[in-house]
């Protein structure tokens, strides 16, 4: 994979030329660790992508095909903790899991993102637990890229006039 393949928009991408916004491109690892040759090739591609300065995140951590075994092998920058843990963070067992994942992410030098934050109480709890980044409907519903740029410009203008 080349830098052009990573940085060129795909059909349907709406990229905003704003360095403060994060564009996300999903890359799925199709084979497991047991498929040695494809795994080595995919790992080399991820390392090459990261060497270009692209940050790499593991999405939906804690569910599906995500694995603790991958944390030591993939060149990651971020862990995105799945919303299933966030929705129940007020229950003791889930809070303990979030605390443990937070400590683990911090120890590995990874940014921890909590997906699915839907209310102020959950945001406050996650902040107290040390989660680095919160995302979810509490902050904004999904919007098209061109609207984000317009909204941030309008917000900045209102802040300057206050």
For each residue, the residues with C-beta under 8 A, 3 or more apart:
1: 5 6 45 48 49
2: 5 6
3: 6 7 52
4: 7 8
5: 1 2 8
6: 1 2 3 25 49 52 54
7: 3 4
8: 4 5
9: 13 14 15
10: 13 25
11:
12:
13: 9 10 23
14: 9 144 145 146
15: 9 23 145
16: 21 23 145 146 148 149
17:
18: 21 149 152
19:
20:
21: 16 18 145 148 149
22:
23: 13 15 16
24:
25: 6 10
26: 59
27: 46 49
28:
29: 39 42 65
30: 38 42
31: 34 35 38 39 42
32: 35 39 65
33: 36 39 69 70 73
34: 31 39
35: 31 32 38 39
36: 33 39 40
37: 40 41
38: 30 31 35 41 42
39: 29 31 32 33 34 35 36 42 43
40: 36 37 43 44
41: 37 38 44 45
42: 29 30 31 38 39 45 46
43: 39 40 46 47 73 74
44: 40 41 47 48
45: 1 41 42 48 49
46: 27 42 43 49 50 56 74 75
47: 43 44 50 51 75
48: 1 44 45 51 52
49: 1 6 27 45 46 52 54 56
50: 46 47 53 54 55 56 75 77
51: 47 48
52: 3 6 48 49
53: 50
54: 6 49 50
55: 50 77 78
56: 46 49 50 74 75 76 77 78
57: 76 77 78 79 80 111 113
58: 61 66 70 71 74 76 78 79 80
59: 26 66 80 115
60: 63 64 66 80 82 115
61: 58 66 79 80 81 82 101
62: 66 81 82 84 85 97 101
63: 60 66 82 84
64: 60
65: 29 32
66: 58 59 60 61 62 63 70
67: 70 71
68: 71
69: 33 72 73
70: 33 58 66 67 73 74
71: 58 67 68 74 76 79 104 108
72: 69
73: 33 43 69 70
74: 43 46 56 58 70 71
75: 46 47 50 56
76: 56 57 58 71 79 108 110
77: 50 55 56 57 110 111
78: 55 56 57 58 110 111 112 113 133
79: 57 58 61 71 76 101 105 110 111 112 113
80: 57 58 59 60 61 113 115
81: 61 62 85 86 98 101 112 113 114 115 131
82: 60 61 62 63 85 86 115 116
83: 86 87 115 116 136
84: 62 63 87 88 116
85: 62 81 82 88 89 94 97 98 101
86: 81 82 83 89 98 114 115 116 117 122 126 136
87: 83 84 116 118
88: 84 85 91 93 94
89: 85 86 94 95 98 122 125 126 129
90: 94 95 121 122 125
91: 88 94 95
92: 95 96
93: 88 96 97
94: 85 88 89 90 91 97 98
95: 89 90 91 92 98 99 125 129
96: 92 93 99 100
97: 62 85 93 94 100 101
98: 81 85 86 89 94 95 101 102 114 126 129 131
99: 95 96 102 103 129
100: 96 97 103 104
101: 61 62 79 81 85 97 98 104 105 112
102: 98 99 105 106 112 129 130 131
103: 99 100 106 107 130
104: 71 100 101 107 108
105: 79 101 102 108 110 111 112 132
106: 102 103 109 110 112 130
107: 103 104
108: 71 76 104 105
109: 106
110: 76 77 78 79 105 106
111: 57 77 78 79 105 132 133
112: 78 79 81 101 102 105 106 130 131 132 133
113: 57 78 79 80 81 131 132 133 134 135
114: 81 86 98 117 126 131 133 134 135 136
115: 59 60 80 81 82 83 86 135 136
116: 82 83 84 86 87 135 136 137
117: 86 114 122 123 126 134 135 136 137 138 139
118: 87 122 136 137 138
119: 122 123 138
120: 123 124 138
121: 90 124 125
122: 86 89 90 117 118 119 125 126 138
123: 117 119 120 126 127 134 138
124: 120 121 127 128
125: 89 90 95 121 122 128 129
126: 86 89 98 114 117 122 123 129 131 134
127: 123 124 130 131 134
128: 124 125
129: 89 95 98 99 102 125 126
130: 102 103 106 112 127
131: 81 98 102 112 113 114 126 127 134
132: 105 111 112 113
133: 78 111 112 113 114
134: 113 114 117 123 126 127 131 138 139
135: 113 114 115 116 117 139
136: 83 86 114 115 116 117 118 139
137: 116 117 118 140 141
138: 117 118 119 120 122 123 134
139: 117 134 135 136
140: 137 143
141: 137
142:
143: 140 147 148 151
144: 14 147 148
145: 14 15 16 21 148 149
146: 14 16 149 150
147: 143 144 150 151
148: 16 21 143 144 145 151 152
149: 16 18 21 145 146 152 153
150: 146 147 153 154
151: 143 147 148 154 155
152: 18 148 149 155 156
153: 149 150 156 157
154: 150 151 157 158
155: 151 152 158 159
156: 152 153 159 160
157: 153 154 160 161
158: 154 155 161 162
159: 155 156 162
160: 156 157
161: 157 158
162: 158 159
